Structures are given as C-alpha cells and as structure tokens.
Amino acid sequence: MKSDPEIEMKEHMIETMTKSDDETQSLVDTFVANIEQGRKEFDEKRRRGDVSAKFYYVVRSAFWQTFKWDFIANGMSYLVSTICTMAQAAFLQIIIEYITEIKVDLQRAGIYLGIYALLLVGQTIFSNHHKQNGSITAVNVRVTLTAALYEKLTRLNMRSLKETNSGKLITIVCGDLQVIEYSFTMVHCAVGVPVLNLLVYIYIGIVGGWYYALVTFLMWMFILFCQIFSSKHSKSLMGKYGGFNDER
C-alpha cells in the first residue's frame, strides 16, 4: 500500500513541531531554574545587608547560563567572518602587487587566487551563519520569556489574576519582548569583539609599531567611554519618554 505524500508531510510537520515544543520547554525549564537559583542568592545577599545586590544581575546571569553556548558559537562565527574579511583586503593587496610584476608565474598566481577564493567562501559562510543563528537565538530568547511568563500566569490563583493588569501583560508580550528579540539579534558580536580588537592591535604593532598600537587603543577606550556615557543618557531620556507614553 502506497503512502499518501500529504499525510507524510503532515506527520513530518507534527513531529517537527513536537521537537520544537520539547526544546522550548527545556529552555523554559532551564531559564526558570536559573532564575530561581539566582533569586535565592539575591535574597541571601539582601538579608546580609548587601545593597549592591540587584535583581537585574540575576536575570542577566540566567540569560547567560541558558544561552551561553549559542552566544559563544555565534560570536566565534562572527569573529571568523571578520577575520576572513580583513584577510581578503590584505591578500588582495598582495595579489595586486604580484600582478604588477614583469614576470608572472601562473602556478603561483593560481595559488593566490585559490586562497582568496577560500577566504571569500569562508567569509560568506560564517557571515550568514552568525546572522541566521543570531536571529534564531533571539527568537528562542523571546519564545522562552513568553513561555515563562505564561507559565507564571498559570500558577496564579483567581484573586491574583483579577488584580493583574491585563493591558500591562499584553504590552509586555506584544511590545517589550519584541524589543528584547531585536536587541539579542546581534548581541553575540560582543563575544568576538575583544579577540578581534586584540588581533588588530597586534597587527598594528607589528606593521606600524607598538607606539601606534597603544595610541589606537587609547583612542578606542576614549570612544568607548563616550559611547557608554551617551548610551546611559539616551537610556534615561527613553525611559522618560516611555513613562509619558506608556498607557499601562
């Protein structure tokens, strides 16, 4: 008896969705467990009178413990992609200098072009990998937070549900979590940036001198502090703007 292709397709879709649900539930369970563990440590610090303890650090730690391997893998892909891009520019200069010579060895030229092609392929593959997987990780973060929120709601009694602001919950699910997903799309780049900066400073030190590498590092630090200051100021302004326009 021949199997119906439509039935097989539906069964495959059901199986895929079931696996996805299982993975999502696993992420939710891990995230909630990390939150609960961090909450215990947070409460213990507060009982000891530690005023520096903030629940924000608990949430950030739970995010890292739950998605750290995704962040690391995507960050390494971003790092390799950027290194391939930089190597392309440097190797292209070598090719241009080589073809301007009077005598050109075809075998050597073929090797140069082959290496350049490999760098181009590597840059394309790893660039697409970190962008696509970064988006997938961001979606998983949003889905995990949404599922954790709904799981929390199912544990509330009727009195608590009546006292809960439904408009606030709708805004969180439809607005705030979407912003979090967008923010997490490229956050993995922070994993590869320190290594990339170190490689750039080493290259500048070898080619131009360590004095110029130090000057470049100091300039980068100055720009970084300016960005941190402007980011905090922008965050404060956006918070005030959100307070005026928040209808919750």
Secondary structure as UniProt FT lines:
FT   HELIX           5..47
FT   TURN            48..49
FT   TURN            51..52
FT   HELIX           55..99
FT   HELIX           106..154
FT   HELIX           158..163
FT   HELIX           166..171
FT   HELIX           172..176
FT   HELIX           177..183
FT   TURN            184..185
FT   TURN            187..188
FT   HELIX           189..207
FT   HELIX           210..245
//
